[in-house]
């Protein structure tokens, strides 16, 4: 989101949503996270900070690690969240945190004669009081920013997480004066509210939307479709039963989501079905997990009494296992059953934040209690995918990067435990998921490096996922590899990587029957066309553009207006661009240029007709850029002296050019650069009316121009 946007129709609803996201981000317990909470209303800030403290700062000695003796139960309480007020005399947040940890190091729990025990997790820290710096001297304010700049070296060894509360003026100061610290941020959480009059509230300029430069004669590039790459993490609607056998892989081209770990449906007393699990009975399970479970039972899940009773039975089984000595394996099995139950809800479409978090926390507890279980690699893969789904679950905010990175960490942990020789299917599944996660991480940081990692992961998956064993999954992975190569080509070695993308797409295409999988077949043909279009920018333009046109036309046999109108529109737009570029190659014969431009016009018109018929449906191309591109094609047909067109035909094309440029101009009012470029197209087209058709033509053109534009246009003619 744009951190400069502060106006919300319902501040309380917005702030509740932001609070829940912030609470979720902190409760996950990841290390080395830097969160910025932006709040101008000090009363609201105090309420939220106090609520976070009361909710998350509870002792964790008996929550994460069950004491093995009554003596250990007396271990002193240790918080999960510590609240510190910034020291205004030496405003160094990291130093304050280190000083606190030196005074209160994590206690060791679980020790006995035979085991050394382990330290409790390092707590997270929230820092308040930054707004008071406004009342301090300029030297103190600069010192604070200086400490933030220096923190880049300290953060590499930072084992905790930091939540820094700042008002909006200080947010801008951090962005501008401490860019190193700003780059380390994991998430920014903006609360709505009026500023408390304790400091000056500097206004910020409005952010302008970026726009592509529309040079005369330059058309927007073709777009790549990435549906299979994104589909790879969808869940199938029903989980097949698998009792007593090795975990099955989800049977879908969408492929590799969660390992199919079985859980048993045990009967429960029907008289208990209407009662949710009582919080007071769940004493060993963490308060956070219990509250999340209760939240789900109070929402959609609770509509099914049988599901309620299953959850209650699982929780009671976990509680009973805690009471039995030497029952770590039973506890782990209980948590795994709980995770499996919520995973099934997610697979059936209920991918809410609460369901995802219950599954994550349950699986993490299962691994904590039984690290030697043969199911651990599959659980780690599932944890990776669940964290990836957190990134995909609205509201999608900046903390998404942290979720993806956590998912990648779990995938790597799973791979360390999997032998590709003995479990090739599981190994390939995790590598494929890892590739997709790296592809999404590339959207946040280090794109070239992360796309390279995606290529390596997909390539490794294909070493153990052969076409003979699983042809559709092999094809899906090849398509993903092709897309990764296409993205990598945008950063280095474009020709080499684009050729590898085409090779991967072609291998994928061989295993899709266009009659049985028309949409996937059409999508990959579109991707091949786009890769050829890209190569044409570097070498052999005529040959590669003709290959692009051939692929796009093949794609349109299956991406029809009736089947998938948005995809059909995108491919028609790509085809129009390829026709235009081929028409303007020096090697293209003159007699063919006119035909290619006419085909370009037909494709663009089809793309725009479909786009406007779809209303508010999201498209993968810029409609206003396409209007400009169509206007340029009409203009060239009307003004090129080598084309044998009569006066009526030239007038028709000039009218088409002017109409499309005016439509683009109307839609680009908030993009100053693109607006001015398009305004230049309008003026040039009106001049062409006069040159080609005389004063009558110019009058015809001016009659089409909105009256408010005439005072600006007339002096330029």
C-alpha positions as CSV (number, residue, x, y, z in Angstrom):
1,X,0.0,0.0,0.0
2,X,1.1,3.6,-0.3
3,X,2.2,4.8,3.1
4,X,1.2,8.3,2.2
5,X,-2.5,7.4,1.9
6,X,-4.2,8.2,5.2
7,X,-7.8,8.8,4.4
8,X,-10.2,5.9,5.1
9,X,-13.9,5.9,5.1
10,X,-14.0,3.8,8.3
11,X,-10.9,4.4,10.4
12,X,-12.0,2.0,13.1
13,X,-12.5,-0.9,10.6
14,X,-9.2,-0.1,8.9
15,X,-7.3,0.1,12.1
16,X,-8.7,-3.2,13.3
17,X,-7.6,-4.8,10.1
18,X,-4.1,-3.3,10.4
19,X,-3.9,-4.4,14.0
20,X,-4.7,-8.0,13.2
21,X,-2.1,-8.0,10.5
22,X,0.5,-6.6,12.8
23,X,-0.4,-9.0,15.6
24,X,-0.1,-11.9,13.2
25,X,3.3,-10.8,11.9
26,X,4.6,-10.5,15.5
27,X,3.0,-13.8,16.7
28,X,4.7,-15.9,14.0
29,X,7.9,-15.4,15.9
30,X,10.3,-15.0,13.0
31,X,13.8,-13.6,13.8
32,X,15.4,-10.6,12.2
33,X,12.2,-8.9,11.3
34,X,12.0,-5.1,11.1
35,X,8.4,-3.7,11.3
36,X,7.4,-0.1,11.2
37,X,4.1,1.0,12.7
38,X,3.0,4.4,11.5
39,X,0.6,6.2,13.7
40,X,0.0,10.0,14.2
41,X,-2.6,9.6,16.9
42,X,-0.7,9.0,20.2
43,X,-3.8,7.8,22.0
44,X,-4.4,5.2,19.4
45,X,-0.7,4.3,19.4
46,X,-0.8,3.8,23.1
47,X,-3.9,1.6,23.0
48,X,-2.5,-0.6,20.2
49,X,0.9,-0.9,21.8
50,X,-0.6,-1.8,25.2
51,X,-2.9,-4.4,23.6
52,X,0.0,-6.0,21.7
53,X,1.9,-6.1,25.0
54,X,-0.9,-7.6,26.9
55,X,-1.6,-10.2,24.2
56,X,1.9,-11.2,23.2
57,X,4.1,-10.5,26.2
58,X,2.7,-13.4,28.3
59,X,5.2,-15.9,29.7
60,X,6.2,-18.7,27.3
61,X,8.0,-21.1,29.7
62,X,5.0,-23.4,29.8
63,X,3.6,-22.5,26.4
64,X,6.4,-23.6,24.1
65,X,8.1,-26.2,26.3
66,X,6.2,-28.4,28.6
67,X,8.1,-28.8,32.0
68,X,9.3,-32.3,32.7
69,X,9.3,-31.7,36.5
70,X,7.6,-29.6,39.1
71,X,10.9,-28.0,39.9
72,X,11.3,-26.7,36.4
73,X,7.7,-25.3,36.4
74,X,9.1,-22.6,38.7
75,X,11.2,-21.2,35.9
76,X,10.8,-17.4,36.0
77,X,8.4,-15.9,33.4
78,X,10.0,-14.7,30.2
79,X,8.1,-12.5,27.8
80,X,7.6,-12.9,24.1
81,X,7.3,-9.2,23.5
82,X,9.2,-6.4,25.4
83,X,8.1,-2.8,25.2
84,X,10.9,-0.2,25.6
85,X,10.7,3.6,25.5
86,X,13.4,5.2,23.3
87,X,16.2,6.7,25.4
88,X,16.2,10.3,24.3
89,X,19.6,11.0,25.7
90,X,21.1,8.3,23.5
91,X,18.5,7.2,20.9
92,X,20.0,3.9,19.8
93,X,17.2,1.3,19.6
94,X,19.5,-1.7,18.8
95,X,21.8,-0.8,21.7
96,X,18.8,-0.6,24.0
97,X,17.6,-4.0,22.9
98,X,21.1,-5.5,23.4
99,X,21.4,-4.0,26.8
100,X,18.0,-5.5,27.9
101,X,19.1,-8.9,26.6
102,X,22.4,-8.7,28.4
103,X,20.5,-8.0,31.7
104,X,17.8,-10.6,31.0
105,X,19.2,-13.4,28.8
106,X,16.8,-16.2,27.8
107,X,16.5,-18.8,30.5
108,X,17.5,-22.4,29.9
109,X,14.5,-24.8,30.3
110,X,14.1,-28.6,30.0
111,X,17.5,-29.4,31.5
112,X,18.0,-32.6,33.4
113,X,20.8,-34.9,34.4
114,X,20.8,-36.4,30.9
115,X,19.9,-33.3,28.7
116,X,21.4,-29.8,28.8
117,X,18.1,-28.1,28.1
118,X,17.6,-25.2,25.6
119,X,17.1,-21.5,25.9
120,X,13.7,-19.9,25.5
121,X,13.2,-17.8,22.3
122,X,14.6,-14.3,22.2
123,X,11.6,-11.9,22.6
124,X,10.5,-9.3,20.0
125,X,10.8,-5.6,21.0
126,X,8.5,-2.7,20.4
127,X,10.0,0.8,20.7
128,X,7.8,3.8,21.5
129,X,8.7,7.4,22.0
130,X,10.2,8.4,18.7
131,X,7.7,11.2,18.4
132,X,9.3,12.9,21.4
133,X,12.5,13.5,19.4
134,X,10.7,16.4,17.8
135,X,11.1,18.2,21.1
136,X,14.8,17.5,21.2
137,X,17.6,19.3,19.6
138,X,18.5,18.9,15.9
139,X,21.7,17.1,17.1
140,X,19.7,14.5,19.0
141,X,17.4,14.0,16.0
142,X,20.4,13.5,13.7
143,X,22.0,11.1,16.2
144,X,18.9,8.9,16.1
145,X,19.0,8.7,12.2
146,X,22.7,8.1,12.4
147,X,22.2,5.1,14.7
148,X,19.6,3.7,12.3
149,X,22.1,4.1,9.4
150,X,24.7,2.2,11.5
151,X,22.3,-0.5,12.4
152,X,22.8,-2.2,9.0
153,X,26.0,-3.8,10.3
154,X,24.3,-4.8,13.6
155,X,21.2,-6.3,12.0
156,X,23.2,-9.1,10.4
157,X,23.6,-10.6,13.9
158,X,20.2,-9.4,15.2
159,X,18.4,-12.5,16.6
160,X,15.2,-10.7,17.6
161,X,12.5,-8.7,15.9
162,X,11.9,-5.0,16.1
163,X,8.6,-3.0,16.0
164,X,9.4,0.7,15.7
165,X,6.5,3.1,16.3
166,X,6.9,6.3,14.4
167,X,4.6,9.2,13.3
168,X,4.4,10.0,9.6
169,X,7.0,12.8,9.5
170,X,9.6,10.5,11.0
171,X,8.6,7.8,8.4
172,X,9.7,10.2,5.7
173,X,12.8,11.1,7.6
174,X,13.8,7.4,7.9
175,X,13.2,6.8,4.2
176,X,15.3,9.7,3.2
177,X,18.1,9.8,5.8
178,X,18.5,6.1,6.8
179,X,18.0,4.2,3.5
180,X,20.1,1.3,4.8
181,X,17.7,0.7,7.7
182,X,14.7,1.3,5.4
183,X,15.8,-1.5,3.1
184,X,15.9,-3.9,6.0
185,X,12.2,-3.4,6.8
186,X,9.9,-6.4,6.6
187,X,6.6,-4.6,6.8
188,X,5.0,-1.2,7.2
189,X,1.7,-1.0,9.1
190,X,-0.1,2.4,8.7
191,X,-2.9,3.3,11.2
192,X,-5.4,6.0,10.4
193,X,-6.0,8.8,12.7
194,X,-5.6,12.6,13.3
195,X,-2.1,13.8,14.3
196,X,-1.6,14.5,18.0
197,X,-0.3,18.1,18.3
198,X,3.1,17.2,19.8
199,X,5.2,17.7,16.7
200,X,5.2,19.3,13.4
201,X,3.4,17.2,10.7
202,X,5.2,17.7,7.5
203,X,3.2,17.1,4.4
204,X,4.4,14.8,1.7
205,X,4.0,15.2,-2.1
206,X,1.5,12.8,-3.7
207,X,3.1,9.8,-5.4
208,X,2.5,9.8,-9.1
209,X,1.8,6.6,-10.9
210,X,4.6,5.5,-13.2
211,X,3.8,5.3,-16.9
212,X,5.5,3.9,-19.9
213,X,6.9,6.4,-22.3
214,X,4.9,6.3,-25.5
215,X,7.3,7.5,-28.2
216,X,6.0,8.0,-31.7
217,X,6.3,4.8,-33.5
218,X,7.0,2.8,-30.4
219,X,4.5,0.2,-29.4
220,X,4.0,-1.4,-26.0
221,X,5.8,-4.8,-25.6
222,X,4.1,-8.1,-25.6
223,X,3.2,-9.6,-22.3
224,X,4.0,-13.0,-20.9
225,X,1.3,-15.2,-19.3
226,X,2.2,-16.9,-16.1
227,X,-0.9,-18.9,-15.2
228,X,0.8,-22.3,-14.6
229,X,3.4,-20.7,-12.4
230,X,0.8,-19.2,-10.2
231,X,-1.5,-22.2,-10.3
232,X,1.2,-24.4,-8.9
233,X,0.2,-23.6,-5.4
234,X,-3.6,-24.0,-5.7
235,X,-5.2,-26.7,-3.6
236,X,-7.3,-29.5,-5.1
237,X,-10.8,-29.5,-3.8
238,X,-10.7,-32.9,-2.1
239,X,-7.9,-34.7,-0.4
240,X,-7.7,-38.4,-1.4
241,X,-7.6,-40.9,1.4
242,X,-4.2,-42.4,2.0
243,X,-4.0,-44.8,5.0
244,X,-0.9,-46.8,5.7
245,X,0.9,-45.9,2.5
246,X,3.5,-43.4,1.5
247,X,2.2,-39.8,1.1
248,X,0.7,-39.2,-2.3
249,X,1.3,-36.1,-4.3
250,X,-1.8,-34.0,-5.1
251,X,-3.1,-35.1,-8.4
252,X,-3.4,-31.9,-10.4
253,X,-1.5,-30.0,-13.0
254,X,-1.6,-27.2,-10.5
255,X,0.7,-29.8,-8.9
256,X,2.7,-29.6,-5.9
257,X,1.1,-28.1,-2.9
258,X,0.8,-30.1,0.3
259,X,1.9,-33.6,0.9
260,X,-1.0,-35.8,1.4
261,X,-0.6,-36.8,5.1
262,X,-3.5,-38.9,6.3
263,X,-5.5,-38.3,9.4
264,X,-8.1,-40.5,11.0
265,X,-11.7,-39.5,11.5
266,X,-12.5,-40.8,14.9
267,X,-16.2,-40.8,16.1
268,X,-17.1,-38.6,19.0
269,X,-20.1,-38.3,21.3
270,X,-22.9,-36.6,19.3
271,X,-24.1,-34.8,22.5
272,X,-20.9,-32.8,22.5
273,X,-21.2,-31.5,18.9
274,X,-22.8,-28.2,19.7
275,X,-20.2,-27.2,22.3
276,X,-16.9,-25.6,21.1
277,X,-13.8,-26.7,23.1
278,X,-13.7,-25.0,26.4
279,X,-10.7,-22.7,26.8
280,X,-10.2,-23.6,30.4
281,X,-9.6,-27.3,29.5
282,X,-6.9,-26.4,27.0
283,X,-4.1,-25.6,29.5
284,X,-1.0,-27.1,27.8
285,X,-1.7,-25.8,24.3
286,X,-0.4,-22.3,23.7
287,X,-2.9,-19.5,24.3
288,X,-2.3,-18.1,20.8
289,X,-3.1,-21.4,19.1
290,X,-6.2,-21.9,21.3
291,X,-7.5,-18.4,20.5
292,X,-7.0,-19.0,16.8
293,X,-8.8,-22.3,16.9
294,X,-11.7,-20.7,18.8
295,X,-11.9,-17.9,16.3
296,X,-12.2,-20.4,13.5
297,X,-15.0,-22.3,15.3
298,X,-16.9,-19.1,15.7
299,X,-16.8,-18.5,11.9
300,X,-17.4,-20.6,8.8
301,X,-16.1,-23.9,10.3
302,X,-18.6,-23.9,13.1
303,X,-21.5,-24.3,10.6
304,X,-20.6,-28.0,10.6
305,X,-21.2,-29.6,14.0
306,X,-19.2,-32.6,13.0
307,X,-16.2,-30.5,12.2
308,X,-16.5,-28.8,15.6
309,X,-16.6,-32.1,17.3
310,X,-13.5,-33.3,15.4
311,X,-11.5,-30.2,16.4
312,X,-12.6,-30.7,20.0
313,X,-11.6,-34.3,20.0
314,X,-8.2,-33.5,18.5
315,X,-7.5,-30.8,21.2
316,X,-8.6,-33.2,24.0
317,X,-6.3,-35.9,22.6
318,X,-3.4,-33.5,22.7
319,X,-4.2,-32.5,26.3
320,X,-4.4,-36.2,27.3
321,X,-1.0,-36.9,25.6
322,X,0.6,-34.0,27.6
323,X,-0.5,-35.7,30.9
324,X,1.2,-39.0,29.9
325,X,5.0,-39.4,30.6
326,X,7.2,-39.9,27.6
327,X,4.4,-39.0,25.2
328,X,6.3,-36.6,22.8
329,X,5.4,-38.8,19.8
330,X,1.7,-38.8,20.8
331,X,1.7,-35.0,21.3
332,X,3.3,-34.6,17.9
333,X,0.7,-36.9,16.2
334,X,-2.0,-34.8,17.8
335,X,-0.6,-31.6,16.5
336,X,-0.1,-33.1,13.1
337,X,-3.8,-34.2,13.1
338,X,-4.8,-30.7,14.0
339,X,-2.6,-29.3,11.2
340,X,-4.0,-31.9,8.7
341,X,-7.6,-30.9,9.6
342,X,-7.1,-27.2,8.9
343,X,-5.1,-28.0,5.8
344,X,-8.1,-29.8,4.5
345,X,-10.2,-26.7,5.2
346,X,-7.7,-24.7,3.2
347,X,-7.7,-27.1,0.3
348,X,-11.5,-26.9,0.2
349,X,-11.3,-23.1,-0.3
350,X,-11.3,-21.7,3.3
351,X,-7.8,-20.2,3.1
352,X,-8.4,-17.6,5.8
353,X,-5.6,-16.1,7.8
354,X,-6.8,-17.9,10.9
355,X,-7.0,-21.3,9.2
356,X,-3.5,-20.8,7.8
357,X,-2.1,-19.8,11.1
358,X,-3.6,-22.7,13.0
359,X,-2.2,-25.1,10.4
360,X,1.2,-23.5,10.6
361,X,1.4,-23.4,14.4
362,X,0.1,-27.0,14.7
363,X,2.7,-28.3,12.2
364,X,5.5,-26.4,13.9
365,X,4.5,-27.9,17.3
366,X,4.4,-31.4,15.7
367,X,8.0,-31.0,14.5
368,X,9.1,-29.6,17.8
369,X,7.8,-32.7,19.7
370,X,9.0,-35.3,17.2
371,X,11.9,-34.2,15.0
372,X,12.6,-37.8,13.9
373,X,9.2,-38.6,12.5
374,X,9.3,-39.9,8.9
375,X,6.6,-37.3,8.1
376,X,8.8,-34.4,8.9
377,X,10.0,-33.7,5.3
378,X,6.4,-33.6,4.1
379,X,5.4,-31.3,7.0
380,X,8.3,-29.0,6.2
381,X,7.1,-28.8,2.6
382,X,3.6,-28.1,3.8
383,X,4.9,-25.4,6.1
384,X,6.7,-23.8,3.2
385,X,3.5,-23.7,1.1
386,X,1.4,-22.4,4.0
387,X,3.8,-19.5,4.5
388,X,3.6,-18.9,0.8
389,X,-0.1,-18.8,1.0
390,X,0.1,-16.2,3.8
391,X,1.8,-14.0,1.3
392,X,-1.0,-14.7,-1.2
393,X,-3.8,-14.0,1.3
394,X,-5.2,-10.5,1.3
395,X,-4.4,-7.9,2.5
396,X,-1.2,-8.3,0.6
397,X,1.3,-6.0,2.3
398,X,5.0,-5.6,2.6
399,X,5.4,-8.3,5.2
400,X,4.7,-10.7,2.3
401,X,8.5,-10.9,1.6
402,X,9.0,-12.3,5.1
403,X,6.4,-15.0,4.6
404,X,8.0,-16.1,1.3
405,X,11.5,-16.2,2.8
406,X,10.2,-18.3,5.7
407,X,8.6,-20.6,3.2
408,X,11.9,-21.0,1.3
409,X,13.7,-21.8,4.6
410,X,11.2,-24.6,5.2
411,X,11.7,-26.0,1.7
412,X,15.5,-26.0,2.2
413,X,15.0,-27.8,5.5
414,X,12.8,-30.4,3.8
415,X,15.4,-30.9,1.1
416,X,18.1,-31.7,3.6
417,X,16.1,-34.6,4.9
418,X,15.0,-36.0,1.5
419,X,17.1,-38.4,-0.5
420,X,16.3,-37.9,-4.2
421,X,17.3,-41.4,-5.0
422,X,14.8,-43.1,-2.6
423,X,12.1,-40.4,-2.7
424,X,12.3,-38.8,-6.1
425,X,8.7,-37.7,-6.2
426,X,8.8,-35.8,-2.9
427,X,12.2,-34.3,-3.8
428,X,10.9,-33.1,-7.1
429,X,7.7,-31.7,-5.5
430,X,9.7,-29.6,-3.0
431,X,12.2,-28.4,-5.6
432,X,9.3,-27.3,-7.8
433,X,7.7,-25.4,-5.0
434,X,11.0,-23.9,-4.1
435,X,11.3,-22.6,-7.6
436,X,7.9,-20.9,-7.5
437,X,8.7,-19.3,-4.1
438,X,12.0,-17.9,-5.5
439,X,10.0,-16.5,-8.4
440,X,7.7,-14.6,-6.1
441,X,10.6,-13.4,-3.9
442,X,12.1,-11.9,-7.1
443,X,9.2,-9.4,-7.1
444,X,10.4,-8.0,-3.7
445,X,14.2,-8.1,-3.9
446,X,17.3,-9.2,-6.0
447,X,15.3,-10.3,-9.0
448,X,18.2,-11.6,-11.1
449,X,19.6,-13.6,-8.2
450,X,16.2,-15.0,-7.2
451,X,15.1,-15.9,-10.8
452,X,18.5,-17.7,-11.2
453,X,17.6,-19.7,-8.0
454,X,14.2,-20.5,-9.5
455,X,15.9,-21.8,-12.6
456,X,18.2,-24.0,-10.6
457,X,15.3,-25.4,-8.5
458,X,13.1,-26.2,-11.5
459,X,16.0,-27.8,-13.3
460,X,16.7,-29.9,-10.2
461,X,13.1,-30.9,-10.0
462,X,13.1,-32.0,-13.7
463,X,16.1,-34.3,-13.0
464,X,13.7,-36.5,-10.9
465,X,10.3,-35.7,-12.5
466,X,10.4,-37.4,-15.9
467,X,7.9,-37.2,-18.7
468,X,7.5,-41.0,-18.6
469,X,6.5,-41.0,-14.9
470,X,4.3,-37.9,-14.7
471,X,3.8,-36.2,-18.1
472,X,1.5,-33.4,-17.0
473,X,3.6,-32.5,-13.9
474,X,6.7,-32.7,-16.1
475,X,5.0,-30.3,-18.6
476,X,3.9,-27.9,-15.8
477,X,7.4,-27.8,-14.4
478,X,8.9,-27.2,-17.9
479,X,6.5,-24.3,-18.4
480,X,7.6,-22.9,-15.0
481,X,11.2,-23.2,-16.0
482,X,10.5,-21.4,-19.3
483,X,8.9,-18.5,-17.4
484,X,11.8,-18.3,-15.0
485,X,14.2,-18.2,-18.0
486,X,12.1,-15.5,-19.6
487,X,12.3,-13.3,-16.4
488,X,16.0,-14.0,-16.1
489,X,16.5,-12.8,-19.7
490,X,15.2,-9.3,-18.6
491,X,18.3,-8.9,-16.4
492,X,21.2,-10.7,-18.2
493,X,22.2,-12.8,-21.2
494,X,18.8,-12.1,-22.9
495,X,19.3,-14.1,-26.1
496,X,20.7,-17.2,-24.4
497,X,18.0,-17.2,-21.7
498,X,15.1,-16.5,-24.1
499,X,16.2,-19.5,-26.3
500,X,16.2,-21.7,-23.2
501,X,12.8,-20.4,-22.4
502,X,11.5,-21.3,-25.8
503,X,13.1,-24.8,-25.5
504,X,11.4,-25.3,-22.1
505,X,8.0,-24.1,-23.4
506,X,8.3,-26.4,-26.4
507,X,9.0,-29.4,-24.2
508,X,6.0,-28.5,-22.1
509,X,3.8,-28.1,-25.1
510,X,4.6,-31.6,-26.3
511,X,2.6,-33.1,-23.4
512,X,-0.5,-31.0,-23.6
513,X,-3.2,-32.2,-25.9
514,X,-4.9,-29.1,-27.3
515,X,-8.2,-30.8,-27.4
516,X,-8.0,-31.9,-23.8
517,X,-6.1,-29.0,-22.3
518,X,-7.0,-26.1,-24.7
519,X,-6.4,-23.3,-22.2
520,X,-3.0,-24.5,-21.0
521,X,-2.0,-25.2,-24.6
522,X,-3.0,-21.8,-25.7
523,X,-1.3,-20.1,-22.8
524,X,2.1,-21.8,-23.6
525,X,1.8,-20.9,-27.2
526,X,1.3,-17.3,-26.1
527,X,4.4,-17.6,-24.0
528,X,6.4,-18.9,-26.9
529,X,5.2,-16.0,-29.1
530,X,6.3,-13.5,-26.5
531,X,9.7,-15.1,-26.1
532,X,10.2,-14.9,-29.9
533,X,9.0,-11.3,-29.8
534,X,11.7,-10.5,-27.2
535,X,14.5,-12.3,-29.2
536,X,13.5,-10.2,-32.2
537,X,14.7,-7.1,-30.3
538,X,18.2,-8.6,-30.3
539,X,18.7,-10.7,-33.5
540,X,17.1,-11.8,-36.7
541,X,14.0,-9.6,-36.3
542,X,12.0,-10.8,-39.4
543,X,12.4,-14.5,-38.7
544,X,11.7,-14.2,-35.0
545,X,8.7,-11.9,-35.5
546,X,7.2,-14.4,-38.0
547,X,7.7,-17.1,-35.4
548,X,6.0,-15.0,-32.8
549,X,3.1,-14.3,-35.1
550,X,2.7,-18.0,-35.8
551,X,2.7,-18.9,-32.1
552,X,0.2,-16.1,-31.3
553,X,-2.2,-17.3,-34.1
554,X,-1.9,-20.8,-32.9
555,X,-2.7,-19.7,-29.3
556,X,-5.9,-17.8,-30.6
557,X,-7.3,-21.1,-31.9
558,X,-7.8,-22.1,-28.2
559,X,-8.0,-18.7,-26.4
560,X,-11.3,-17.7,-27.9
561,X,-13.6,-14.8,-26.9
562,X,-16.1,-17.4,-25.7
563,X,-13.7,-19.5,-23.6
564,X,-11.3,-16.9,-22.0
565,X,-12.0,-13.4,-23.2
566,X,-9.3,-11.7,-21.1
567,X,-6.6,-14.1,-22.3
568,X,-7.9,-13.8,-25.9
569,X,-7.7,-10.0,-25.6
570,X,-4.1,-10.2,-24.3
571,X,-3.0,-12.5,-27.1
572,X,-4.7,-10.3,-29.8
573,X,-2.9,-7.3,-28.3
574,X,0.4,-9.2,-28.5
575,X,-0.3,-10.3,-32.1
576,X,-1.1,-6.7,-33.1
577,X,2.3,-5.6,-31.7
578,X,4.1,-8.3,-33.6
579,X,2.4,-7.4,-36.9
580,X,3.3,-3.8,-36.5
581,X,7.0,-4.5,-35.8
582,X,7.2,-6.9,-38.7
583,X,5.6,-4.3,-41.0
584,X,8.3,-1.8,-40.0
585,X,11.3,-4.0,-40.7
586,X,13.5,-2.8,-43.5
587,X,13.6,-6.3,-44.9
588,X,9.8,-6.6,-45.2
589,X,8.6,-6.1,-48.8
590,X,6.6,-2.9,-49.5
591,X,3.6,-4.9,-50.8
592,X,3.5,-6.9,-47.6
593,X,3.7,-3.9,-45.2
594,X,0.2,-2.7,-46.0
595,X,-1.3,-6.1,-45.4
596,X,0.6,-6.5,-42.1
597,X,-0.6,-3.1,-40.8
598,X,-4.1,-3.9,-41.8
599,X,-3.8,-7.2,-39.8
600,X,-2.3,-5.2,-36.9
601,X,-5.4,-2.9,-36.9
602,X,-7.8,-5.9,-36.9
603,X,-5.9,-7.5,-33.9
604,X,-5.8,-4.3,-31.9
605,X,-9.5,-3.7,-32.6
606,X,-10.4,-7.2,-31.4
607,X,-8.3,-6.8,-28.3
608,X,-10.0,-3.4,-27.4
609,X,-13.5,-4.7,-28.2
610,X,-13.0,-7.6,-25.8
611,X,-11.4,-5.3,-23.2
612,X,-14.2,-2.8,-23.2
613,X,-16.8,-5.6,-23.0
614,X,-15.3,-7.0,-19.9
615,X,-15.9,-4.0,-17.7
616,X,-13.8,-3.9,-14.6
617,X,-12.1,-7.3,-15.1
618,X,-8.3,-7.0,-14.6
619,X,-6.3,-7.3,-17.8
620,X,-2.6,-8.0,-18.4
621,X,-2.1,-5.1,-20.9
622,X,-2.7,-1.3,-20.8
623,X,-5.8,-0.5,-22.7
624,X,-4.9,3.1,-23.2
625,X,-1.5,2.1,-24.6
626,X,-3.3,-0.2,-27.1
627,X,-5.5,2.7,-28.2
628,X,-2.4,4.7,-28.9
629,X,-0.8,1.8,-30.7
630,X,-3.9,1.4,-32.8
631,X,-3.9,5.1,-33.6
632,X,-0.3,4.8,-34.8
633,X,-1.1,1.9,-37.1
634,X,-4.1,3.9,-38.6
635,X,-1.8,6.9,-39.0
636,X,0.8,5.0,-40.9
637,X,-1.7,3.4,-43.3
638,X,-3.1,6.9,-44.0
639,X,0.1,8.7,-44.5
640,X,2.6,6.2,-46.1
641,X,3.0,7.3,-49.7
642,X,3.8,3.8,-50.9
643,X,0.3,2.5,-50.0
644,X,-2.3,2.9,-52.8
645,X,-5.2,4.1,-50.8
646,X,-7.9,6.5,-52.1
647,X,-9.0,9.6,-50.4
648,X,-12.0,7.9,-48.6
649,X,-9.7,5.2,-47.2
650,X,-7.1,7.7,-46.0
651,X,-9.8,9.7,-44.3
652,X,-11.2,6.6,-42.6
653,X,-7.7,5.7,-41.2
654,X,-7.1,9.2,-40.1
655,X,-10.4,9.3,-38.3
656,X,-9.5,5.9,-36.7
657,X,-6.2,7.4,-35.6
658,X,-7.7,10.5,-34.1
659,X,-10.5,8.6,-32.3
660,X,-8.1,6.2,-30.6
661,X,-5.6,8.9,-29.6
662,X,-8.5,10.9,-28.1
663,X,-9.7,7.9,-26.1
664,X,-6.2,7.3,-24.8
665,X,-5.8,11.0,-23.9
666,X,-9.1,10.8,-21.9
667,X,-7.7,7.9,-19.9
668,X,-4.2,9.3,-19.2
669,X,-5.2,12.6,-17.5
670,X,-3.4,11.4,-14.3
671,X,-0.2,10.4,-16.1
672,X,1.4,13.7,-17.2
673,X,4.2,12.3,-19.3
674,X,2.0,9.8,-21.2
675,X,-0.7,12.5,-21.5
676,X,1.7,15.0,-23.2
677,X,3.0,12.3,-25.6
678,X,-0.5,11.4,-26.6
679,X,-1.4,15.0,-27.0
680,X,1.4,15.3,-29.5
681,X,-0.1,12.4,-31.4
682,X,-3.4,14.2,-31.5
683,X,-1.8,17.4,-32.9
684,X,0.2,15.4,-35.5
685,X,-2.9,13.6,-36.6
686,X,-4.9,16.8,-37.1
687,X,-2.0,18.2,-39.2
688,X,-2.2,15.0,-41.3
689,X,-5.9,15.7,-41.9
690,X,-4.9,19.0,-43.5
691,X,-2.0,17.6,-45.4
692,X,-3.9,14.7,-46.8
693,X,-7.5,16.1,-47.1
694,X,-7.1,19.9,-47.1
695,X,-9.0,22.4,-45.1
696,X,-12.2,20.3,-45.1
697,X,-10.2,17.5,-43.6
698,X,-8.8,19.7,-40.9
699,X,-12.3,21.0,-40.1
700,X,-13.5,17.4,-39.8
701,X,-10.7,16.6,-37.4
702,X,-11.4,19.7,-35.2
703,X,-15.1,18.7,-35.0
704,X,-14.1,15.5,-33.3
705,X,-11.9,17.2,-30.7
706,X,-13.5,18.0,-27.3
707,X,-14.1,21.8,-27.0
708,X,-11.9,22.2,-23.9
709,X,-8.9,21.0,-25.9
710,X,-9.3,23.5,-28.8
711,X,-7.6,26.5,-27.1
712,X,-4.5,24.4,-26.6
713,X,-4.5,22.7,-30.0
714,X,-5.2,25.5,-32.4
715,X,-2.0,27.5,-31.7
716,X,0.0,24.4,-32.5
717,X,-1.5,23.8,-36.0
